[in-house]
């Protein structure tokens, strides 16, 4: 097995990225770092790391979005003979045995005749600490399912892209990431498309990483304590627009359609009232709803 890692970067915090690469390098054959047109070139910084045979920088001509950068890295890995691709964000911290555990779990499932789309680790949020569960679809909400004692894998309906291990042959069958979505819901769309083709997704409780969702988080009380991520205002444009675009896809399950519409209503109500930049968020949400209903895709127009 030849596992190649893919890290998409955009104006990264270099100390965090250096730490991530240090954790990752012993676990994979190659690392493809696809930079989405950061404001400063990372070429000199990459050369200074001294990982010339391991780390390869691919500089995109412009910020073409998360999906386009991921597809570029996947093409590079495929051409270099990778059997699997590990997709990571620029601030994820894989534990030293994460890749080995993911690969072993994927191999066991495939040996049992399971059509595996991706396997993913448990992640602990660097801001809040508690480990994540794995997402299953409910009729009114998305449910977090945690592993029982001794349970090696937990089936999920979709997983976040960061930390996901995918076989190249599976990518050839399911297809690439949807570049028209630009940033948000890219992983959700791919996972649900994979399920529509008869594939299954699994979380591996023994595989772990540290990962941050959102620009910052806060705790609020509503019957219990919730850890809520806040994003930059422009992200709410893509969250709502892409959700509406995906509602039109024939392979989206009815459970997801209902639960996602309810989630979008919550996003508008909560962030429209309590986000630090409330007016800017409301403007972005409105633009996202209008463009989603009009069928506009790709990067947000100026």
QUIMONOR-V111988 format. One record per backbone hydrogen bond with DSSP energy under -0.5 kcal/mol. NH is the residue of the N-H (numbers start at 1). CO is the residue of the C=O. Records with the same first field share a line. If there is no record, write none. Layout:
NH=CO, CO
//
This chain:
3=1
4=2, 84
5=30
6=86
7=32
8=6, 88
9=7, 34
14=12
17=13
18=14
19=15
20=16
21=17
22=18
23=19
24=20
25=21
26=22
27=24
28=24, 25
29=3
30=3
31=54
32=5
33=31, 56
34=7, 32
35=33, 58
36=9, 34
37=35
46=42
47=43
48=44
49=45, 46
50=46, 47
51=46
54=51
55=51
56=31
58=33
60=35, 58
64=62
66=182
67=182
69=65
70=66
71=67
72=68
73=69
74=70
75=71
76=72
77=73
78=74
79=75
80=76
81=78
82=77
83=2
84=2
85=166
86=4
87=85, 164
88=6
92=89
93=210
94=92
95=208
98=95
101=97
102=98
103=99
104=100
105=101
106=102
107=103
108=104
109=105
110=106
111=107
112=108
113=110
114=109
116=114
117=115, 200
118=200
119=165
120=202
122=204, 207
124=209
125=130
126=211
129=125
130=128
132=123
134=145
135=158
136=143
138=141
143=136, 141
145=134, 143
151=148
154=203
156=201
157=135
158=135
163=87
164=87, 161
165=119
166=85, 164
168=83
171=167
172=168
173=169
174=170
175=171
179=177
181=178
182=179
183=181
186=183
189=185
190=186
191=187
192=188
193=189
194=190
195=191
196=192
197=193, 194
198=195
199=194
200=115
201=156
202=118
203=154
204=120
205=203
207=204
209=122
210=93
211=124
215=230
216=230
218=228
220=226
222=220, 224
226=220
228=218, 226
230=216
235=232
236=232, 233
237=233, 234
238=234
239=235
240=236
241=237
242=238
243=239
244=240
245=241
246=242
247=243
248=244, 245
249=246
252=249
257=253
258=254
259=255
260=256
261=257
262=258
263=259
264=260
265=261
266=262
267=263
268=264
269=265
270=266
271=267
272=267, 268
273=269, 270
274=270
275=271
278=275, 276
281=277
282=278
283=279
284=280
285=281
286=282
287=283
288=284
289=285
290=286
291=287
292=288
293=289
294=290
295=291
296=291
298=180
//
